[in-house]
């Protein structure tokens, strides 16, 4: 075998991206597809780094990269799905040509669940910026139905994708309020938060729909998570402001008094609900930025980071976040915790 027949190294692929040699990149990807699984994984991991830093370099390359979504090796498929998440989060327009392959992986109930989770996440990022591209009823059904039976890792990504669908175009889910609300008691905090966020996004444009989720949102006012309680309060406030049939809420003070130091995210939204209940239009208007799609889009990433950040301390040797209940040794550097 000559050198020209050898699969290109990952460094060579990134060099070609630097030079915008797309035709040659496509040819190299085809050759990599015939290499061993480790080579395929290394190549995809290498270009994933570039995808985050300069996604525009991948314009026109989504289709050849999508061939790895159906690779024989499960790890290669997962690495490919992660690559598309990175691309979609950085510049979702690059991923538009491969909506169908991503949706097919999501719909395949025999696919490795981590692959399906990542495909759902990529579709969610696209839906946020290009909602019409992820409007197929079958895709939305796959996102919604999986909340009932999928693995926890998949449910988290499905809920995130549904929140992004609602933030991209809330009308896509306005008829799904009851079916989303029935999952607000999910075990995972992030699923509850994302589904509450999806419902509130719907309520921003269609506040009368919040009456269809009233009982489920009320239950979330007692949620252990202050962020879930906050979104539930925001959703109920929107329903009240629309003059929907919302019953009085006694003992509202418990919602933000159960935490020693409640986050402003919670206290602001409880105030929003309290003043909506009092019909104090002037005070409600003073709470600018609440109950709008723009405020949700601007703030939800910070909330997700707060939810997912572990409670604990950093390793004094390597800086890795370590939960209080974590292992006695740092999993990164091996130093005692």
C-alpha positions as CSV (number, residue, x, y, z in Angstrom):
1,X,0.0,0.0,0.0
2,X,1.4,3.4,-1.0
3,X,1.4,6.4,1.3
4,X,-1.3,8.0,-0.8
5,X,-3.5,5.0,0.0
6,X,-3.0,5.4,3.8
7,X,-5.9,7.1,5.7
8,X,-5.1,10.7,6.4
9,X,-4.1,11.6,9.9
10,X,-6.4,13.8,12.0
11,X,-3.8,16.6,11.8
12,X,-4.0,16.4,8.0
13,X,-7.8,16.8,8.1
14,X,-7.6,19.9,10.2
15,X,-4.9,21.3,7.9
16,X,-7.2,20.8,5.0
17,X,-10.0,22.6,6.9
18,X,-7.6,25.5,7.5
19,X,-7.1,25.7,3.7
20,X,-10.8,25.4,2.9
21,X,-10.0,22.4,0.7
22,X,-13.5,20.9,1.0
23,X,-13.3,18.6,-2.0
24,X,-10.1,17.1,-0.6
25,X,-11.6,16.9,2.8
26,X,-14.6,14.9,1.4
27,X,-12.2,12.5,-0.3
28,X,-10.2,12.1,2.9
29,X,-13.3,11.4,4.9
30,X,-14.3,8.7,2.4
31,X,-10.8,7.1,2.9
32,X,-11.2,7.4,6.7
33,X,-14.5,5.5,6.4
34,X,-12.6,2.5,5.2
35,X,-10.0,2.7,8.0
36,X,-10.2,0.9,11.4
37,X,-12.6,2.1,14.1
38,X,-9.9,3.7,16.2
39,X,-8.7,5.8,13.2
40,X,-12.3,6.9,12.5
41,X,-12.9,7.9,16.1
42,X,-9.6,9.9,16.3
43,X,-10.4,11.7,13.1
44,X,-13.9,12.7,14.3
45,X,-12.6,13.8,17.6
46,X,-9.9,16.0,16.0
47,X,-12.4,17.8,13.7
48,X,-14.8,18.2,16.7
49,X,-12.3,20.6,18.3
50,X,-12.3,22.6,15.1
51,X,-16.1,22.5,15.0
52,X,-16.4,24.4,18.2
53,X,-13.8,27.0,17.3
54,X,-14.7,27.7,13.7
55,X,-17.9,25.9,12.6
56,X,-18.2,27.9,9.4
57,X,-15.2,25.8,8.1
58,X,-17.7,22.9,8.0
59,X,-20.2,24.5,5.7
60,X,-20.9,21.9,3.0
61,X,-19.4,19.0,5.0
62,X,-22.3,17.9,7.1
63,X,-23.5,15.3,4.6
64,X,-20.2,13.4,4.2
65,X,-19.8,13.6,8.0
66,X,-23.3,12.1,8.5
67,X,-22.1,8.8,6.9
68,X,-20.5,8.1,10.3
69,X,-23.9,8.3,12.0
70,X,-24.6,4.9,10.5
71,X,-21.1,3.5,11.1
72,X,-20.9,-0.2,12.1
73,X,-19.0,0.8,15.3
74,X,-21.2,2.2,18.1
75,X,-18.4,4.4,19.5
76,X,-17.9,5.9,16.0
77,X,-21.6,6.7,15.8
78,X,-21.5,8.3,19.2
79,X,-18.5,10.4,18.3
80,X,-20.2,11.5,15.1
81,X,-23.3,12.5,17.0
82,X,-21.3,14.5,19.5
83,X,-19.6,16.3,16.6
84,X,-23.0,17.3,15.3
85,X,-24.0,18.6,18.7
86,X,-20.9,20.8,18.7
87,X,-21.6,22.0,15.2
88,X,-25.3,22.7,16.0
89,X,-24.5,24.6,19.2
90,X,-21.9,26.7,17.4
91,X,-23.6,27.3,14.1
92,X,-26.8,25.4,13.5
93,X,-27.0,26.4,9.9
94,X,-24.2,24.0,9.1
95,X,-26.3,21.1,10.3
96,X,-29.4,21.9,8.2
97,X,-28.5,19.4,5.4
98,X,-28.5,16.5,7.9
99,X,-31.8,16.9,9.8
100,X,-33.2,13.7,8.3
101,X,-30.2,11.5,9.2
102,X,-30.2,12.9,12.8
103,X,-34.0,12.3,13.0
104,X,-33.6,8.7,11.7
105,X,-31.0,8.0,14.5
106,X,-33.4,9.5,17.1
107,X,-36.3,7.4,15.8
108,X,-34.3,4.1,15.8
109,X,-35.2,2.4,19.1
110,X,-32.5,-0.2,18.5
111,X,-29.8,2.5,18.4
112,X,-27.5,3.0,21.4
113,X,-29.3,5.3,23.7
114,X,-26.4,7.8,24.0
115,X,-26.4,8.2,20.2
116,X,-30.1,8.9,20.3
117,X,-29.7,11.4,23.1
118,X,-27.0,13.3,21.2
119,X,-29.0,13.4,18.0
120,X,-32.0,14.8,20.0
121,X,-29.7,17.5,21.4
122,X,-28.4,18.4,18.0
123,X,-31.9,18.7,16.7
124,X,-32.8,20.9,19.6
125,X,-30.1,23.4,18.8
126,X,-31.3,23.6,15.2
127,X,-34.9,24.0,16.3
128,X,-33.8,27.0,18.4
129,X,-32.6,29.0,15.4
130,X,-34.5,27.3,12.5
131,X,-37.8,26.1,14.0
132,X,-39.3,25.4,10.7
133,X,-36.6,22.8,9.9
134,X,-37.6,20.7,13.0
135,X,-41.3,21.0,12.6
136,X,-42.0,17.5,11.3
137,X,-44.7,15.9,13.5
138,X,-42.8,12.7,13.6
139,X,-39.7,14.3,15.0
140,X,-41.8,16.2,17.6
141,X,-43.5,12.9,18.5
142,X,-40.2,11.1,18.9
143,X,-39.0,13.9,21.3
144,X,-42.2,13.8,23.3
145,X,-43.0,10.1,23.5
146,X,-39.5,9.2,24.6
147,X,-40.1,11.0,27.9
148,X,-42.2,8.0,29.0
149,X,-39.8,5.2,28.6
150,X,-36.3,6.2,27.4
151,X,-33.1,6.0,29.5
152,X,-32.5,8.9,31.9
153,X,-29.7,10.3,29.7
154,X,-32.0,10.3,26.7
155,X,-34.9,11.9,28.6
156,X,-32.6,14.8,29.7
157,X,-31.7,15.5,26.0
158,X,-35.3,15.1,24.8
159,X,-36.5,17.6,27.4
160,X,-33.8,20.0,26.4
161,X,-34.7,19.6,22.7
162,X,-38.4,20.2,23.5
163,X,-37.5,23.4,25.4
164,X,-35.5,24.6,22.4
165,X,-38.4,23.8,20.1
166,X,-40.7,25.9,22.2
167,X,-38.2,28.7,22.4
168,X,-37.7,28.6,18.6
169,X,-41.5,28.6,17.9
170,X,-43.8,28.0,20.7
171,X,-46.7,27.3,18.4
172,X,-45.2,24.0,17.6
173,X,-46.0,22.7,21.1
174,X,-49.1,24.7,22.0
175,X,-51.3,21.6,21.5
176,X,-49.0,19.4,23.6
177,X,-49.3,21.3,26.9
178,X,-51.1,18.5,28.8
179,X,-48.8,15.7,27.5
180,X,-45.7,17.7,28.5
181,X,-47.2,18.7,31.9
182,X,-47.8,15.1,32.8
183,X,-44.0,14.6,32.9
184,X,-43.3,17.5,35.3
185,X,-42.9,15.0,38.2
186,X,-39.9,13.3,36.5
187,X,-37.2,12.1,38.8
188,X,-34.5,14.1,37.1
189,X,-34.3,17.8,38.1
190,X,-33.0,18.8,34.7
191,X,-35.9,17.1,32.9
192,X,-38.4,18.9,35.2
193,X,-36.7,22.2,34.6
194,X,-36.5,21.9,30.9
195,X,-40.2,20.8,30.6
196,X,-41.3,23.7,32.8
197,X,-39.2,26.0,30.5
198,X,-40.9,24.5,27.4
199,X,-44.4,25.2,29.0
200,X,-43.5,28.7,30.0
201,X,-42.2,29.4,26.5
202,X,-45.6,28.3,25.1
203,X,-47.3,30.4,27.8
204,X,-45.4,33.5,26.6
205,X,-47.2,33.5,23.3
206,X,-50.3,31.5,24.3
207,X,-50.8,32.2,28.0
208,X,-54.3,30.8,28.0
209,X,-52.8,27.4,27.5
210,X,-51.3,27.4,31.0
211,X,-54.8,26.5,32.4
212,X,-54.2,23.1,30.8
213,X,-51.1,22.6,33.0
214,X,-52.4,24.3,36.1
215,X,-52.5,21.4,38.5
216,X,-49.1,20.1,37.4
217,X,-47.5,23.5,37.7
218,X,-49.0,23.9,41.2
219,X,-47.4,20.7,42.3
220,X,-44.0,22.0,41.1
221,X,-44.4,25.0,43.5
222,X,-43.3,22.5,46.2
223,X,-40.4,21.1,44.0
224,X,-37.1,20.6,45.8
225,X,-35.4,22.6,43.0
226,X,-35.7,26.4,43.3
227,X,-35.3,26.7,39.6
228,X,-38.2,24.3,38.9
229,X,-40.3,26.2,41.4
230,X,-39.4,29.5,39.7
231,X,-40.5,28.3,36.3
232,X,-43.7,26.9,37.7
233,X,-44.5,30.2,39.3
234,X,-43.7,32.0,36.0
235,X,-46.0,29.7,34.1
236,X,-48.9,30.2,36.6
237,X,-48.4,34.0,36.5
238,X,-48.7,34.0,32.7
239,X,-52.0,32.0,33.0
240,X,-53.4,34.5,35.5
241,X,-52.4,37.5,33.4
242,X,-54.3,36.0,30.5
243,X,-57.4,35.8,32.6
244,X,-57.4,32.1,32.3
245,X,-59.3,30.1,34.9
246,X,-56.6,29.8,37.6
247,X,-57.6,29.1,41.2
248,X,-56.2,31.1,44.1
249,X,-52.8,30.0,45.4
250,X,-52.7,30.0,49.2
251,X,-49.5,30.2,51.2
252,X,-47.4,31.4,48.3
253,X,-44.7,32.5,50.8
254,X,-43.5,28.9,51.2
255,X,-42.4,28.8,47.6
256,X,-39.3,31.1,48.1
257,X,-38.9,30.7,51.9
258,X,-37.8,27.1,52.0
259,X,-34.2,28.0,51.0
260,X,-31.7,29.6,53.3
261,X,-30.5,31.8,50.4
262,X,-33.0,31.6,47.5
263,X,-31.6,32.6,44.1
264,X,-32.9,35.8,42.6
265,X,-34.2,33.7,39.7
266,X,-36.7,32.2,42.2
267,X,-37.6,35.3,44.2
268,X,-38.2,37.4,41.1
269,X,-40.6,34.9,39.7
270,X,-42.5,34.4,42.9
271,X,-42.9,38.2,43.1
272,X,-44.1,38.0,39.4
273,X,-46.8,35.4,40.5
274,X,-47.7,37.3,43.6
275,X,-48.3,40.6,41.9
276,X,-50.1,38.9,39.0
277,X,-52.5,37.4,41.6
278,X,-53.0,40.8,43.2
279,X,-53.8,42.3,39.8
280,X,-51.3,45.0,40.3
281,X,-50.6,45.8,36.7
282,X,-48.1,48.6,37.4
283,X,-46.0,46.4,39.7
284,X,-46.1,43.5,37.2
285,X,-44.9,45.7,34.4
286,X,-42.0,46.8,36.5
287,X,-40.7,43.3,36.5
288,X,-39.3,43.7,33.0
289,X,-37.9,40.7,31.2
290,X,-40.1,38.1,32.9
291,X,-42.6,36.0,31.0
292,X,-41.0,36.6,27.7
293,X,-39.3,34.2,25.3
294,X,-36.3,36.5,25.1
295,X,-35.7,36.4,28.9
296,X,-35.9,32.6,28.8
297,X,-33.4,32.3,26.0
298,X,-31.0,34.7,27.6
299,X,-31.1,33.1,31.1
300,X,-31.7,29.4,30.7
301,X,-28.1,28.4,30.1
302,X,-27.0,30.0,33.4
303,X,-29.7,28.0,35.2
304,X,-28.7,24.7,33.6
305,X,-25.1,25.4,34.6
306,X,-26.3,26.0,38.2
307,X,-28.3,22.8,38.2
308,X,-25.5,20.7,36.7
309,X,-22.6,22.1,38.6
310,X,-21.6,19.7,41.4
311,X,-21.8,20.7,45.0
312,X,-18.4,20.2,46.5
313,X,-14.9,21.5,46.0
314,X,-12.1,21.7,43.4
315,X,-9.2,19.2,43.5
316,X,-6.3,21.2,44.9
317,X,-4.0,19.5,42.4
318,X,-5.7,19.6,39.1
319,X,-8.8,21.8,39.6
320,X,-11.4,19.2,38.8
321,X,-14.9,19.8,40.4
322,X,-15.4,17.1,43.0
323,X,-18.8,16.4,44.6
324,X,-19.0,16.0,48.4
325,X,-20.0,12.4,48.0
326,X,-17.4,11.7,45.4
327,X,-14.6,9.1,45.4
328,X,-11.8,9.3,47.9
329,X,-9.3,9.9,45.1
330,X,-9.6,12.5,42.3
331,X,-10.6,10.6,39.1
332,X,-8.4,12.9,37.0
333,X,-5.1,13.1,38.8
334,X,-5.4,10.4,41.6
335,X,-4.7,12.9,44.4
336,X,-6.6,12.2,47.7
337,X,-9.9,14.0,48.0
